[in-house]
Amino acid sequence: MAKYNDTSPEGRSVRVLRVGEQIRHILSELLTRGDVHDETLASANIAITEVRMSPDLRHATVFVKPLLGNEEAAVIKAMRTNTAYFQREVAARTKMKYAAKLKFVPDDSFDEASHIESLLSNPKVARDLTESDEEAEQASE
C-alpha cells in the first residue's frame, strides 16, 4: 500500500510528478546553457516536454522534441550518447537516495495533435459534427 494517498488524476503520486518536473527543469537548464559538449545538441533547440517517473523513482522516461522538428533522430541519438553525463548531473542536483536511470524517447504528441486537427478540419467531419449538434438540439426540445 502507498505511503501517501494523495494522487493525481493520472494515478501517479504528487511526489512522483514533482520529481519528474524537477528532472525536466534540470535537463532543460543543461541544454540551454550548453553544458553538454556535443555539436548536435549545441546546434539544435531542444525541448524536454515531459519526464515520466516510475513509482519507485528509479527510472525516468524523458520525452524530447527538437524545435522546428529538425533532425529528430540525430538529436535523440546524441541525447542517448550523453546519457551518462545527464544521469550524473541529475543525480548531483536532485540529492535523492538513488539516481534515476534516464531513457530518452521522441515526443510524438505534437504530431498526434496536428493529425487530429487535420481530421477535424476535414469538411466531411465538420458536416457530421454540425448534423450531430442539430440532432442533439432537437432531442433536447
FITOR-496256 format. One record per residue (C-alpha): x, y, z. Coordinates in pm, 1 decimal. Example, Ala and Ser with C-alpha at 12.3 -4.5 7.8 and 13.67 -1.06 7.14 Angstrom:
2
(site (1230.0,-450.0,780.0))
(site (1367.0,-106.0,714.0))
END
This chain:
141
(site (0.0,0.0,0.0))
(site (119.7,350.1,-81.5))
(site (263.6,557.4,198.5))
(site (61.5,859.8,92.5))
(site (-283.3,850.2,-57.8))
(site (-252.3,1184.2,-239.0))
(site (-258.4,1105.8,-611.4))
(site (-308.9,1299.0,-930.6))
(site (-580.8,1225.5,-1188.2))
(site (-331.8,1008.2,-1381.6))
(site (-288.0,785.6,-1078.6))
(site (66.3,897.0,-1001.4))
(site (156.6,1046.5,-666.1))
(site (234.1,1412.6,-628.4))
(site (591.3,1328.1,-528.8))
(site (648.7,1131.6,-848.9))
(site (512.2,1422.2,-1054.8))
(site (720.0,1676.1,-862.6))
(site (1044.7,1478.7,-907.7))
(site (971.9,1436.0,-1278.7))
(site (919.6,1808.8,-1316.9))
(site (1241.2,1880.2,-1125.4))
(site (1437.7,1649.7,-1356.7))
(site (1276.7,1816.5,-1659.9))
(site (1396.8,2156.1,-1535.4))
(site (1750.0,2026.8,-1472.3))
(site (1779.3,1874.0,-1820.3))
(site (1634.9,2186.5,-1984.0))
(site (1885.0,2401.7,-1797.2))
(site (2177.9,2180.8,-1904.2))
(site (2070.5,2204.4,-2268.3))
(site (2001.4,2578.1,-2254.5))
(site (2337.5,2662.9,-2101.0))
(site (2522.0,2441.0,-2347.1))
(site (2691.5,2239.2,-2073.0))
(site (2684.1,1928.1,-2293.2))
(site (2981.3,1918.0,-2527.6))
(site (2807.5,1773.8,-2831.4))
(site (2778.6,1952.0,-3167.6))
(site (2433.8,1811.4,-3243.3))
(site (2290.2,1921.4,-2909.8))
(site (2462.1,2259.5,-2922.8))
(site (2329.4,2342.5,-3269.3))
(site (1968.6,2234.1,-3208.8))
(site (1699.6,2394.4,-2995.6))
(site (1559.9,2109.0,-2790.6))
(site (1252.9,2097.8,-2570.9))
(site (1216.7,1849.5,-2287.3))
(site (838.0,1823.8,-2295.9))
(site (779.9,1574.7,-2015.0))
(site (956.2,1341.1,-1774.6))
(site (759.1,1039.4,-1652.1))
(site (897.5,875.2,-1342.3))
(site (841.0,517.4,-1230.4))
(site (664.5,486.1,-892.8))
(site (992.3,390.6,-721.6))
(site (1168.9,697.3,-875.8))
(site (1447.5,481.3,-1023.0))
(site (1354.4,514.2,-1390.4))
(site (1269.2,825.8,-1586.6))
(site (1134.3,839.4,-1940.4))
(site (1233.0,1172.1,-2093.1))
(site (1025.9,1297.6,-2387.3))
(site (1238.2,1508.0,-2622.0))
(site (1126.0,1726.7,-2913.8))
(site (1368.1,1929.9,-3126.0))
(site (1208.7,2263.7,-3202.9))
(site (1116.2,2308.4,-3567.9))
(site (1123.2,1926.8,-3592.1))
(site (1469.0,1921.4,-3748.1))
(site (1696.5,1618.7,-3719.6))
(site (1487.0,1438.8,-3457.5))
(site (1670.8,1108.1,-3497.9))
(site (2012.6,1273.8,-3466.5))
(site (1906.0,1464.0,-3154.3))
(site (1768.5,1151.1,-2987.4))
(site (2088.9,963.2,-3072.9))
(site (2301.0,1245.4,-2925.5))
(site (2088.0,1251.7,-2609.5))
(site (2130.1,875.7,-2570.0))
(site (2504.4,904.7,-2630.7))
(site (2532.6,1158.2,-2347.4))
(site (2303.3,970.0,-2106.8))
(site (2580.8,908.5,-1852.6))
(site (2654.7,1281.2,-1829.6))
(site (2285.6,1367.1,-1789.6))
(site (2235.9,1099.6,-1522.1))
(site (2540.8,1220.7,-1329.4))
(site (2420.5,1582.3,-1334.8))
(site (2064.3,1489.8,-1239.2))
(site (2190.6,1274.5,-950.8))
(site (2409.5,1555.4,-820.4))
(site (2132.6,1817.0,-837.5))
(site (1835.6,1617.4,-706.3))
(site (2001.5,1486.4,-387.8))
(site (1798.2,1166.6,-387.9))
(site (1895.5,829.6,-244.2))
(site (1906.1,663.6,-586.5))
(site (1996.4,820.7,-918.8))
(site (1722.9,780.5,-1178.4))
(site (1810.2,587.9,-1494.0))
(site (1718.7,812.2,-1788.6))
(site (1563.2,687.5,-2110.0))
(site (1525.6,936.0,-2396.9))
(site (1235.7,893.5,-2639.8))
(site (1092.5,1122.7,-2909.0))
(site (773.6,1309.3,-2819.1))
(site (504.6,1236.2,-3075.7))
(site (221.7,1420.7,-2900.5))
(site (258.9,1726.1,-3125.5))
(site (234.9,1508.7,-3436.0))
(site (-75.5,1337.7,-3298.5))
(site (-234.9,1673.3,-3215.3))
(site (-174.4,1807.0,-3565.9))
(site (-315.8,1485.4,-3714.1))
(site (-633.6,1520.2,-3505.0))
(site (-658.9,1887.5,-3601.2))
(site (-634.1,1797.6,-3970.1))
(site (-903.8,1533.4,-3926.9))
(site (-1135.2,1779.6,-3754.1))
(site (-1081.7,2043.0,-4022.0))
(site (-1187.6,1796.4,-4293.5))
(site (-1517.1,1920.9,-4449.4))
(site (-1683.3,1579.5,-4414.7))
(site (-1611.6,1567.9,-4043.4))
(site (-1724.5,1928.7,-3997.4))
(site (-2052.5,1841.1,-4169.9))
(site (-2102.9,1539.6,-3943.8))
(site (-2032.8,1747.6,-3634.1))
(site (-2290.0,2011.8,-3729.8))
(site (-2550.0,1742.2,-3804.1))
(site (-2495.7,1576.3,-3466.8))
(site (-2524.4,1916.9,-3292.4))
(site (-2856.5,1981.6,-3467.1))
(site (-2983.3,1636.2,-3369.0))
(site (-2885.7,1696.5,-3006.0))
(site (-3071.2,2028.8,-3003.0))
(site (-3385.7,1866.0,-3149.1))
(site (-3370.7,1585.3,-2893.1))
(site (-3346.8,1830.8,-2603.9))
(site (-3657.8,2024.7,-2717.8))
END
